[in-house]
Amino acid sequence: MDRISTYVSRKSGSFPSFMARKSEIYLPVSTKPQPKFRVKALLGHCLYRRVVIWTVVIIVLLSFTLFNPRITARSRDVFDLVHGSKNEAKTIPQLHDNIGLQKQDDREDRIQELVEEEKEESEWEEQEEKENEREKDKGNEDSSKGPHWLRYKHLDGYYNGLRALVPFSSYQPEYPKPSPTGQDSEPSPIVLHSKPPKPSVYRPHPDYDSDEYQQTYVPVKLCYIDEDNTIPAPDLYAYSGVPQGQPKAAIGSYEALGLREDVCFDRFGRYGPYGLGYDLEVGGTGEALDTEHEGSETVWEKTGRINYEGVDWAAAQERCFKANEARFFIGNETRDYELAQAGRKRMDRIAIVIRIYVGFQWTSHALLNFRAMINELNLRSGGEYDVHFLLHVRDNNAPIWADPSTVQNILDVNVPPEFHGLCTLWSEAQMKLYYPGNFGETFENPSNGDIHGVYRSAHMPLQHFAMMHPEYAHFWNWEMDMRWTGSYYELFDRLGKWGAKQSRIGMWERSSKYYIPGLHGSWENFTEIVEHETRSSGKRPILGPVVFTGKAGLEEGDVFLPSSCATGSDMTQCGVGEDADLITLNPLFDVDQSGWVFAADVTGYDKQYQKPPRRCAIVTASRLSRRLLRVMHEETWRLHHSMFSEMFPPSMALHHGLKAVYAPHPVYLDRDWPQQEIENAFNGGRDHTSGGHGSPFDLTNEHNHKGTSWYYNSEFAGLLWRRWLGYAQMDGRGDNGGRAGEGTERGGQKEEEDPKNSGRLCLRSMLVHPIKWENPAEQD
């Protein structure tokens, strides 16, 4: 969701009140004649007479002091008395009180000594003044460059390409540089291959054909793109190894989540199966024809170039599900319980709900991205996932729930035909009908938006969608300007499995903090660090539903703790094996005193009490369980409670004791940040977390995210993504530290084809956001 990054919330009346106190300066000048000055009147009053006498005495004393040579010899410059640049009192040579009574030769020796001391002090002062000037110049230089991270060196290893590929065992990252001595080790020389290596099929899905899988689960049947079952779902391709010198992720971990980090993806292996690299006339997109493409033909050797003209993805998904229907639970609790007791294991189904809107620009790259999602998540998985588009209709007068012709017209104008059947339309007027009534007062509404509006309550249409689709156990809320360089199945599958493995003990505390492997070590060590910090804070870890004044219960109560958390159980296993109700991709931070601009956008709660406890995860991309959405639905329709979009799901999980985790996916930095500075910037809040005072989500601290690969205001994400696609970009370098759109144009076809360079980029799987444009022709 786009955000007004320059928005600053002012407390009501603060600026006007200040001006009111200063308003006297605007009063008109008095025109009343002023009395003439009279000496008699001045001396006639006892108070004035005393003032005049004391003034004369003080002038005489000052004159005697200033013009006495024995006194003024101590210092020729008043600034010698205080060395103000460092606020330190300077030691002044003092003459003894009876120096005038000493012998003449003693006095001359002493005077000579004082002259030498004063000369030394003068030299010392001159030297320190020069140092202060240098420090001042340096400070001015630093301040002119802006935020502290502009002083860190840019990392170049991201742009090492395929011809620099090395086996993962030989890989040495440019950043961070591990060294047992604490000194930077020399980087390994980059040896360029004469030709790029050859990619291979990449399948992160289970081996559906193995005996082990088929003995445990209902077998998977092959799915096809076309109705005649002649075009099987294609594979994507990856390269074994990583370009030498490519930096490691600074935040998050492949290992912790079970993601592979020993392979990388180029643009053709990733998107070639979906139409990248060949013409529209043969069913492609026409993209990347003007980029370096040596060796890309491997991608189409098995399948040929698939013609996507006339594909109906909704029909393909439905056929795949029907062929594999016996694999899944159906969404009926009674029937699902019976199915779970008999035969081989069945699975839950998951919906990927992509948020789009009327007017969204469907580019060729958007087509490639969504085709990849459908193929990898649905067709390649035997129907485990379904992809849907939740289309926001901004015209509140459009009868989208009553007139099929209106719906079809909106689809024809706004959505490519291949995706029509995947779209569910909604409007804010519809949400007002679905969630009617008075929502009461709001503590603060910085955006001045409507409570049913998408900006403040993007969860409402998702809640409605979930109530209409009981066949899904979980719902990924996804945004259209996010990209993943690897397999979508690997991403969503591993995040779900990781969430299920997490214990509820210390869950909220771990989730409130960024995981920085270079500083925190292994995930187990990070867990111990968080436990220690929690004990040091004096706060009790959160377990189960929280209690606060004014809390209203659910109709069926807050009974969400699993049996593994029951009294007498091994509490280390509390919640282990339980699917997470909420998986977020940024920390679940405490918004109280965090400086996050929407922290008080809380509606429907009794304002005679304090605001309820709240948690938030910036960027709404997250997985929500059916039961969490049911809780949110009840809180909305029955209790008329709501909060800002990114705050409502985590806060409902907190209030009612559901399982919520932040998945520490790999996040990259574009500069050579010191590890401790990452901690200071991203975990600089209360008790070394990302919440409370000092939060990285404070409006004044959000600049730290600009050089990350994942945040709504990131500049690095788009630059790196477009370089990976093969487009030339300004490199963001410059004498002033460099920013997006500055520097020298780098990358593109000419540079990637140059034998002196390493070819097209190959990146490990990573999330990048936001991607507002891809082909430079789209920028305007």
N, C-alpha and C positions, 0 to 999 in steps of 0.2 A: 504494500500500500504506500503510495507516495505520501510524503510528509513535508510540512512547511518547516524546513530546517532553520530558517531565520526567525521563527516565531519565538517571542519572549513574553512570558506571562507576567503581567504586573498586578500586584495586589491592589485591590480597589482603593482608590483615594490616595495612594502613597505619593505619586508625583504631584497631583493637584494640591495635596495638603502641604507639601513642601513649598510649592509656589505661593500658596496662600500666606504662609508665614513670611515670605519675602515680598509681599505685594505692596508694602509701604513705599518702595522705591518708585512706584508708578503714581503716587499722589502728586497733585499739582504743587508747584513751588509757591510758598506763601508770598503775598504782595503787601503784607502789613508792614508799615515803616518801623525800622529797628531803632532803638534808642542809641543816642551818641555815647561814645566812650568818655567817661569822666573820671579823672584821677581822684577827686575828692570822694566820689562814691566808692572807689576801690579801697582807699585807705580808711574810710570812715567805718567800715564794717570790720569787727574784730577778726572774723574768719579770714577775710581777704587780706587784712594786715599781716596776719601770721604767715599766709602763703607767700607774700612778697618778701618778708624777712628771711624765711628759710630758703627761698630761691636765690637771694643774693648771697647768703652764706655758702650754699652749695657751689655757686659759680666761682667764688673766691677759692674754696678748697680745691676744686678741679683745676683752676689756673695754676695754683701752687704745685700741684702734683704733676701736671703735664709739662711745665716749664722748668722743673728742678732737674738739672743734668745728672745728679747722682742717682736719681730714680729712673729717669728715662734711659740711662746707659744699659739697663738690664735687657731691654728689647727695643729694637728699632721698628718692629712691625707687630701690630696688634694681632695678626693672624698666627704669630709665633706662639701665642698663648694656648691655642687649641688647634690640634691637628684634626680638622673636621672630617676628612675623607673617610676615616674609619671610626669616627666617634670615640677616639681615645684621647685622654688628656695627655698633653706633651709635657715632659719633665723640663722645668725651667731652672737654670742655675740661679741659686739664691745667694745673695751677699749676706754675710753675717751682720747682725745689728750694730756691732761696735767696730765695723771695719774702718771707720774714720779714725780710731784711736790706735790702730796698729802702726808698726814701724813702716817707714816709707818703702824700704826694699821688699817687705812682706806684701805690701799693697801692690807694688809693681809686678811681683811674681804672681800674685793672685789674679791681677788684671790680665796678664799675659795668658794665664791658664784659662780664664774665662773666654778670652778671644779665640783660643784654640778650640775650646769646647763648642763655642758658638759657630766656628767655621765647620767643625765636624757635623754639628747638628744641621747646619745649612746644607751641607753636601748630602746628608742622609735624607733631609726633607725633599731636596731636589730629586733624588733618586726615587723616593716613594711617590712623589707627585707624578713622575713619569710612569711608574707602575700603575698608579691609579688611572692615568689617562689611557694606558693600554687596556686596562680592565673595562674602563668606561666605553672605549671604542668597541671592544669585543662584545660587551653587553648590548650596545646599540646595534651592532651587526646581528647578534642573535635575535634580538627582539624584532628587528626588521624582517627576519626570516619567518617569524610566526611560531607555530607550535614546536615543541622540543623535537619531535620526530623528524622534522625537516633537516636536522643536523646529522641524522644517521645516513650512512652510505646506501645508495640504491643497490639492490641485488641484481646481478646479471644472469645468474644461472637458469632462471625461468626460460630464457630465450635460447638455450642450447637445444639443438634439434636432434633429429633421428640419426644423423651421421656421427653424433657424439654418444650414442647409446652404449652402455656397458652392462654386464651382468650385475644384478643387485649386490652380489658378494663383493664386487670391485667398486661399488658406488661410494663416492665421498661427497657429501653435500657442501655447497658453498656456505650454507648457514643452517643451523648453528654449527660451529666448528668444535667438535669434541677434542679436548686435549688434556691428558692427565696432569700436565704441568701448569695448566691454566693459561698457557700461551697459545696464540693462534698458530696452528700448524700450516705448513705450506700446502697450498691446494695442489691436487694431482693434475698433471698436465692433461689437457684434453686432446685425445688422439681422434682425428676424423677418419671415418671409413670412406672409401672411395664411392660406395653406393649405400643407400639406406638398407637396413635389414628387412626381412620379410615378416609380415605379421601373421598371426595364427588365430583360429577361431577362439573366441572367449565365451565360456559358458559358466556363469556363476550359479546356475540353477542346480538343484540336486540331480544326481544321475538317475533319471526316472526309469531307465531300462535295467538298472541293476537288480539282482535278486533281493538284496537287502531292502531296497526301497519298496519293491512290490510285495514283499512279505509283510511289511509294516503298514503301508498305505495302500489305498485303492489305486490301481494303475492309472497312468496318465495317457490320454489319447492325443495324438498329434493334431495341431490346429493349423488352419490355412487362412491366407488372406482373402482368397476369392471363393465364390460360391461353389465353383466346380471342383474345389479341392485339388487344384493343380499347382498352386503357388504356396509352398510351405513357409511358415514364418522364418525369416532369415536370421542368421547369426550376426553378431558384431565381431570386430577384430581388434586385437591388442598386440603389443610388442612386449616380448620378454626382456625385462631390464628397464633402466631409467637413464636418461641423458646425464652424463657425468657433470657434477657440479650443481645440478638442480637443487634448490633449497628444500629443506624439510618443512613440514607444517610447524608453525610456532605454537599453535593452540590446537588442542584435540589430538586424536590418535587413530591411526589405522588399526594398530594391533589391538587396542582396547575394544573396538567395535567389531573386530573380525573382518575388516576390509583388507583386501590385498594391496600392498604398496610396492610390490616387486614387478609391476607391469605398468605400461603407460599407453595412452590412446592418442592417435592423431585424428585429424578431422575426417579422413576418408574411412578409416576403420570404424569410427563412431557413427558417422552419418551417411557414408556411402551406400549401405544397404537400404536407405530410405529415400534416395533420390539425389544426394549430393554428388556432383562430379559428372553428371550427364544431362543432356538437353531435354527441354520440355517435349520435343517432338517424339522422344522415346519413353516418355513417362517420368522424367526426372524433374529437377527444379531449375536447372540451368545455373546453379550456384557453384562456385569454386572452379569454373572452367578457366578463369584467368589467374589461377594461383599455381604454385609449384605442385606437381603431382607425380613425381617419379615413383614408380613401384605401386601406384594406387590400384592397378588393374587386378591385383590379388583379391581384392574385396569381392569382385564379381565373377571370379573363376567358377564357383560352384553354382551360383543362382542366376548368373547373368544380371543385366540391369533390369530391375523389376519395374514394370509399367504401373504407376499408381493412379493413372487416370480411370475414373469410374469406381474406385474402391469405396466401399461403405463400411466404415469401421464399427459402427453400432451393430450391423448384421454380423460382421466377423467376430466380434466379442460374444454375441449371443450364441452363435454356432459353436464357439469354443466351449462356452459354459455348458450348453446342452450336451455336448459330447462327453463332458467330464462331470456332470451333475452329481454322480454318485460319490464323488470325492468330498463333498462339502456338507456342512451343517446348513440348515435351511432358515434359521432365524426364529424358529418356534421353540421356546425353552423346553416344553414337555417332550416334543418329538426329538429335539436334539439330545436330550438326556438319554432317551431310548437308543438313539443311534450310537451314542458314545459307549454304550454297554455291549454292543454287538459288533463282531467282525473286526476288520482292520480300521486303523485310525482314520478319522475324517478331519477336515480342516475348516477353519473359519474363512470367510471371504472378506476382502477389504476393498473399499472404494477410494479411488484417488479423485478428489473433487477440485478441479482447476477453476479458479475464479477469473472470469472474463467479463467484459461489459460491451454494450452497444457502442460502436466507434473504435473498438480495439483494432489495431493495425495488424492484419494477418500477412506476415512476410513469409518468404520462402524458408527462412530459418525457423520461424515459428512452426511451420508445417513439419519440418524435419524433427524438431524437438518433440512434438506431440505424437507423431508417428512412432518415434522411438519408444515413448512411454507406453503406448498401446501394445506394440509388438512385444516388448521385453517384459511388461508386467502382466499382460493378459494372454496373448497367443503363445508365448514361449513358456508360460507357467501352467498351461492347461486350465486357464480360467480362474486362477487364484485371486487375481485383482481385476477390477473393472475401472475404466477411466471415464469420468463424467465431466462435463463443462457446466458450471453454474453461471448462467448468463444474466447479468444485471441489466434490466430494461429501465432506462432513466425516465421514460415518458410514463408518468403515473396514471395517465388517462388511457393507456393502451390496455384493452381487456384480454390480457394474456391468459387468464384462467377460464375465459368464456368463449372465445372466438378462435377456432383453429386457423382460419385464414390470416388473422392478425399475427399469430405465432409464425406461420409459414413465411409471411412477408418479412418479418423481422429476421428470420434465419437466412432468407435469400439475400438480404441486403448486407448482413453482418458476419456470416459464417460460411466458410467453404463447404460445398456440398458433401465432401467426404466425412465431415464431422456433425452434420445436422442431427442425426439420430442420437447423439451423445449429449445434447443440450437440454438443460432444464432452465426455463425462464423464470425470473422473479423480479419484483419491483418493490419499492418502499411502500407504495400504497397497499400492496398485498400483505406486507408485514404488519401494517396497521390493522388490517382485518384479522390476521392470524393471531396477533398479540394486542388485543384492544384494551381499553381501560386507562386509568390514570396511573402513571408510573411515579407520581409524587415528585418530591424535590430532588435536585442534584446538588451535591456539595460544590462542585465547580464544573463549568462547561467551557474550557478554553477555546474549543473549535466553534462554539455556537451552533453546532449541528443538531439535527433532530434525533431523538432517542431511537427512532426506527431507521435512521440513515445508515448507509453502508460504512461511513467513516467511523462512527461511534459504535455501531452494533453489527459488524460483519458476521457475527455468530448467529444472528437470528435466521437468515436463510439457510445456513448450514444445519441448524437445529430442525428446521422444517423439513429439509431434505432427508435427514436421518429418520425422522418420524415416518416419512413416506417410503423408506427403504429398509424394512426390518431384516432383509437378507444379509446385510453387512454387519460385522462385529466391530469394525473400526473404520474411521474415515480420516484420510489424509487431506487436510486443508492446504491447497497448493496455489502458488501465485504464478502468473504467466510469464514473469520476467526473471525466473530462476532457471539455471542450467546446471547439469551434472555431466561431467566429462566421461564418466564410466557407464556401467550398466545400471539402469534404474532398478532392476530386480535386486541386484546386490545391495544397493543403498537401502531400499525399504525393507527387505528381508532381514538384513543384518541389524538394522536399527530396532526392529520389532523383537528379534531374538535377544539382543543386548538388554532391552528394556525389561524383558521377562526375567532375566538373570539377576537383576538388581534387587538387593535387600531393601526393605522399607526402613530398616534401622539406619539413621543418618541420611536418609534419602533427600530430604529437603535441604539439608545443610550442604551435601555434596553438589546438589543441583544449583546452588546459589553462587557457585564459584567457577571461573574458567579453569580448565585443566591445562597446565603448561608443562609438558613432559620434560623439557630441557631444564626446568627448575624443580618440579615436583617429583620427577622420577616415574616409576611405574604407577599403574592405576592403584595397586594395593598400597603403595607408599603415599599416594595422594589421599586415599581414604583415611590413612592414619593421621596425616597432617590435618585433615578436616576435623577428625575426632578430637585431636589435641586443641585446635583453635576453638572448637565448640565448648570444650571444658573450660578453657581459659576465659571465654566470654561470660561464664557464669549462667548461661541460658540452658534450659533443658531442650534436648532434641525433640523435634515434632514427630509424633506418632499418632495416627488416627485423626479424627475430626477435631478442629480447634473450637474452643468455647469463647464467646465474646458477648458483651452486653447488647441486647436487641436481636440476637440471632433467632431466626424462625426455623423450625424443623421441617423436614420433608414429610409427606404423607406416610411414606413407608419407613421413615427413620433413616439414620446414618449407619447402616450395617454393611460396611464395605471391607472390613478387615478380614483377611482370609484365615482359615483355621491354623495356618502355620504361625500366626501371631497370638494364638490363644494362650492364656495363662498356663504355665507349666511346659510350654513348648520350647524348643531350642531357638532362642530369639535371633541367633545369627542367620537362621533360615526364614525369618519373618518376611514374607512377600516374595521369596525366591521361587521362581517358576510361575508367578502370577503375571499375566499380561499387564503391561502398563496402561493406565487409563489416559495418560497424557504423555506424549514424547515431544519435546521441544528441541529447537536447534540453536537456541541461545539460552543463557542461564535464567533460572526462575528466581528473579531478584525481588527483595523486599522494597516496595516502592516508597515506603514511608521515609520522608526526608531525603529521598534519592535525587531530587532535582529533575526527575522525569516530568515532562510538562503536563502529561495527562494523568498523573498519579491520583488526583482527587476527582476524576470524572466517575463518580459513584452515584447511582440513582436508585431511589426507592427505599432507602434505609432511613430510619428515624434520626433526624438531625440533632435531636437533643442529646444523642450519644456520640461518642467518637466514631470516626470512620472505621468500618470493619477492617480486620487484617487483610492485606492484599499481596498477591504475587503477580508477576508479569514476565513474559518472555517477548522481547522485541522481535519483530517479523512474525506474522501470523502463521507461517508454515509450521504445521504440527500435526501429530496423529491423535485423534480423540476417539475414545471408546464409545460404544452405544450407550453404556450406562452413564458416562459423564455427560453426554449430550442430553440424556433423559433428565438428569439433575438440572442442567442449565435450562432445559425447556420448562420444567416445573417452576424453577426460580423466576423465570420470565413471565409465564402466563398466570401463575397462581399468586406469587408474591410480588410481582411487578418490580423485580430487582434487575439491574443491569450495571455493567461497568464498561469502560473503554475496551475496544475489540481485543487487544492483546493482553488485557488484564482479566477478563471475565472467566475464560476457561481455567487458568491456573488458580484463580481465587476460589472458584467453586470446588476444585479438587482439594484445595487447602481446607475450606470450611467443612467439607463432608467426609474427609478422610479417604480420598481416592489416591491411587498410586500415580505419581507424577515424577518424571525424570527429565533431565536435560542430557541429551546425547552429545558427547564431546566429539563431533565430527572434525576432520582436519580443516583448519583455517590457516591460510598463508599470509605473510606480511611482505610488503614490497621493499622493506629496508632492513638494515642490519641492526635491529633493536637489541640492546642488552637484555638478557633474560630477566633481570630484576626490574628493569623498566617496564617490561610487559606486565609483570605482576603489579607494579605500582599503578599502572594506568588502567588495567582491566579488572583487578581485584583490589582496588584502592578504597572500597567502601567500608561500611561498618564491619568490624571483626574479620577483616581480610576477605570480604565477599564482594560481589558486584552490586550489592544493595545498600541502602542508607546513604548517609553523607559521604561524598567522594565517589559515588557510583559512576561507572563509565557511560551510563545512560543519562546522566545529567546533561542538559543542553550545552553547558559550557565544556563538557568533556567528550562529547560525541565526535569531535574532530579526530580522536585517536583511531577511530574505525575507518577513516578514509583510505588508509593503506592496507586494509585487510581484504580478503577475498569474499567475505560474507558479512554484509550489513547494508541497510537500506541506503546509506549515504556513501558507500564505498566508491572510490574512483579507480582503484586498482583492478577490481573485478572485471569491469567492462574493457579496460585496456588489455589485460591479459587474455580475455576471451577472444577479442577481435584479432589479436596477434596469432592466437591458436587457429583461428579460422583462415588465416593467411592474408589478412589485410594490413597494410602499412598503417602505423599509428605514431603519433607524437609520443616520444619516450618518457615524458614527464620529468626530464632532467633540466637543470638550469643553475645559474650562479646564485639564485635566491633560494635554493633548496629544491625547486622544481615542483610542479603540480600538474594535474591532468590538463592536456591540451598544450603544454609547454614543451620546449626542448627541440629535439631533432626527430625528423620522421625516420622510423626504423621499421624493419620487417617488410612484408609484402613479397611479391613474386621475384623481383630482381634480386633482393638480398637473399632469399631462400634458395635461389638457383645458383648463386655465386659459389664456385668450388672452394673458396676460402672460408665460407661459412658452413654451418652445421645442418642446413636444411630446415624443413618444416618442423613445427613444435610438436612435442609429444609429452603430454601431461598425465600424471597419475589422476585417478578419479578424485574429483573435488567438486564441491558446490560453489557456484559463483552467483552473486546477486548484488545489485540489480543489473540486468542487461536491458537497457532501454533502447538500444539499436545495435545492429550487427554489421551488415554491409554499410560502408561509409555513405553509400547513396541514400540510405534511410535516415541519415542524421537530421536532415532538415524537415 
